[in-house]
């Protein structure tokens, strides 16, 4: 059997980092981990190819080669997903679709031959058996949330690593919290399940053996959701990093209660964690309570952010406007909070009601739901009727983005962030000198010569050299990110 795995296009958004990736000659941030994992679960005798449409083209010859096509997508990729499904079916190929989009969008499923809803550890083996018997069903729905202890090492050999800025692995699924707007707890549940330490180290061994050096994104939606197991993992991860000469630096996502655990923070720093994404959402306590994000109300948010930064980890954070409890001055308060936090990569979005979430069900009951979300909470679309005047909400949102991604504001936060790092942390080993030099000259040429904000860039460049020479490379990476955010802001917020 020949299987073609296809990953649809991720549109150009704040999350794509596309304009920043060009500086280092990369095509995408990271490969499609879900499809790589599915590939590792298929029979060993099957031939397989992967086409990631974010780095290459899907040719008719690829489709002709295959006996079956497997596609996975998030909501924001739905247009590209539909195109892939239609093309493959028009060429007479059986198409299998899974992933977050179909798992939470049961009312708008693509016209595929077979659809997987939920996690595939139990349903994929069932499908493979049914396929062999000629009795494969249209829908395979996971009735339980499976253990991850039998999930195999992803099939990293399917991708050309040179195309990506980071590699990715997964340690856990699920989150113990109950945020109203979140679809993660609907897909993966509120009891975090983890892989074993040996599984994680085996995945890192595979990446190390393949020659990867640099960033590894642990894609968990809340890495510390199961703190007990994380505390057991990190000593082994530290030992592995030391034994292998720190080939990787790690980034991940976590909840704000990370700040209350000094031991955990120190272990993460020692293991090589250098960035963590937090769901801050809003400085308005009433909005946090209404959104059932109580974990953010039990501590000083700015203090918590600065504490995490002090452990050598850059904080990246998500913010939301459009909550029912948002006051009229929410836009200024978000800007002020982001400025004081020293968070360069502040991802601000309009509230979106994602399918099958608690928010979706509440708004539907209240008669305020309008349509399915685009999955892109930065395109200024709203799929529900907000309490605030719609035009005021959208214009206020655009004003936030124009402010926080203006060169002066952005560079100020980047310098503030770097100033909070202590100077005795261990840095991962870097081996791609040619790539680093190419990225350096591309950044300087674009931001320092061609860009209209070049005066602000050179002022920032000087301050990096003078005050943060140890973090100079990190500072230039932040400058490249800022350039990307400005391009997207100008696209959506003119």
Secondary structure, 3 states (H helix, E strand, C coil): CEEEEEECCCCCCHHHCHHHHHHHCCCECCCCHHHHHHHHHCCCCCEEEEEECCCCCCCHHHHHHCCEEEEECCHHHHHHHHHHHHHHHHCCCEEEEECHHHHHCHHHCCCCCEEEECCCCCHHHHHHHHHHHCCCCCEEECCCCCCCCCCCCCCHHHCCHHHECCEEECCEECCCCCCCCCCHHHHHCCCCEECCHHHHHHHHHHHHHCCCCEEEEECCCCCCCCHHHHHHHHHHHHHHHHHCCCCEEEEEEECHHHHHCHHHHHHHHHHCEEEEEEEEECCCHHHHHHCCCHHHCCCCHHHHHHHHHHCCCEEEEEEEECCCCCCCCHHHHHHHHHHHHCCCCEEEEECCCCCCCHHHHHHHHCCCECCCCCCCCCCCCCCECCCCCHHHHHHHHHHHHHHHCCHHHHHHHHHHHHHCCCCCCCCCCCCCHHHHHHHHHHHHHHHHHHCCCHHHHHHHHHHHHHHCHHHHHHHHHHHHHHHHHHHHHHHHCC
